Amino acid sequence: DALTMIEVARDEGGVMPRVFGVNHHPEIVNRARLLVTLEKQFERGDVSGELFSTLTDQLAALPIPSVCALNGNVFGGGAEIALCCDYRIGVDDVRLLVPAARIGICYPLNGLQRYVDKLGLGAAKRILVASEELAAETLLAIGFLHRTVPRERLGAESEAFARHLAAAQERGLPVII
């Protein structure tokens, strides 16, 4: 089974990465640990731009296709973390807002470039400069989301899609990311 899933989950003991699947590639496990480090620093209010840029660059460079399941609205840096994944599936009523420009924060260059590369200049300007709040229909239209599903189907649909990608790779079919 070539499927590797990383879930960042909270429990009483704090935030822990759980890596599922047989193919526990060390690079993927290390990136899961970095994601948890970032989560813990967010909780303390102690996130450097450098750490965030490192996380997003490493997530975007994963050597396997990545699927992001968005179970609610996505704001700020969470939008960029989602954008680093190759595929994004969201609930039907998901909304996106990156308020950096509204509050006078300069967005990191690697993030600006990622938005332009993945969504185009027009969509990047709407999100990052105009700080527009975008609904699911618009997110589909600009390519931020690949599909939407009812909330109760998100986990099953996302996992089924990830398994589909993994099966294609196991059969030697090219998976374009």
N, C-alpha and C positions, 0 to 999 in steps of 0.2 A: 504494500500500500504506500504510494508515494505521497499521500496527503499528510501534510503537517499543518496543524492549526495552533495558533497562539491565542490564548484568551487571557486577558488581564482581568482578574476577578478580585472583588473585595470580600473579605470575611472578617470575623472578629479579630484575627491576627494581623490585619492590615492588607496590603496589596501584594499579591503574589502572581507571577506568571505561571501558566500551565501550558505545556506544550504537548499536543496530542499527536498521535501517529507514530509510525515506525521509523520514518526518516527524520531523525533528530539531528539535522545538520548543525554542527557547532556554531556556524555563523548565525543561523536563525535563533538558536537558544541565546546567544550573546546579545542579539538585538532585542529579544524579549526582555532580557535583564535590563537593558538600557531604557526600554519603555517604562519598566517598573521604577527605575531610578528617577526618571522624569516625573512620573506620577507622584512619587513620594515628595519630590521637591516642590511640585505644584501645591500639594497639601500644606507644605510649610511656607509657601509664598516665596520660594527661593530658587527660581528657575532662571538660568542665564540664557541669553540669546545664543551663546556658543553651544551650550548643551542641546538646546532645541534644534538648532541647525544641524548638529551632528546626528541627532535622532532622525530628523526628517530625511536627511541625505542617505543614511543607512537604510531606513525603511524603504525609500524609493529604489534603492539599489539591490534589494533582495534578489537572489538568483532564481527564485521561483515566482509564479504568478501569485498575487495577493488579492484577497477579497475583503472588503470592509463592509460590515453590516452596521448600518446606522439606525439605532432603535429610538431615536428622538432627534431633537434639533441639534445643530452643530454650529458652534460659535468659535470665533477667534482661531487660536492655534489648532483646535480640534478639526477645523475645516482643512487645514493644511495636512494634518496627519492623515485624514481620510484621502486627500488628493494624492498622497504618496503611494497609496495602494493602486493596483492596476484596475480593479473593478470595485464599484461602490453600489451597494443595494441599500435602499432606504425605505422606511415606512411611508405609507401614503401621504401622511401629513407633515413630513420632515420639512424644516426650514433652515436656512443658512444665513448667518450674519458674521462678517469680520469687521468689527468696529474700530480697528487700529487708526484709520484716518480721522474718525470722529473724535477720538480722544488724544490725538496728536502723537501716536506711536509710529515710528518709522519701521516698516516691515523689512525683514532681512532680504538681502539680494537673492539668495538661493530660493526663497519662497516666492518672490515676485516672478522670477524666471520660470519657476515650476507652474504657476498659474497661467502665464502667457503660453508656455509650451504645451500644456495639456488642454487649456480651454480657449486659447486665442486672446488677442489683445483686448477686444471689446468686452468679453466676459470678465477678464481679469480687472479691467478698469471699473466695471460695475461693482465687483465684489470688493476690491481693495481701495479704490480711490473714492467712489461714490458711497461706499459702505451700504449698498442696497441690501435689504433683507429679501431673500429669494425663496419662493415656495417650490414645492416638489416639481410641479409642472415645468417651471423655468429651469430648475436644476437638471431635469431630463433634457430639455431643449438645448442647453448649452454644453451638455456632455459631462457635467459633474457627476450626475447619477446615471447608472446604466439601466436601472429598472427600479420600480417601486413595488412594494407588496403590502398586503394588510399586516398590521402589527403582529397578529398571532401567527403569521406564517414566516416571519423574518428569519428566525433561526433555522428552520427546516429548509427554506429556499436558499439561504446563503450557503449552508452546508452542502446541499445538493449541487449547487453551482461549483463550489470548491472541489467536490468529488468528481464532477464532470471534467474539470480542468486537469485534475490529477490523473484521471483515467486516460485522457488524451495524451498526456506526457508519457505514461507507462507504455502506451501503444506506439510511442515514437512519433506521434503527430506533433507538428510544430504548434506551440501555443504562443500567439503573438501578445506581447505585453508592452 
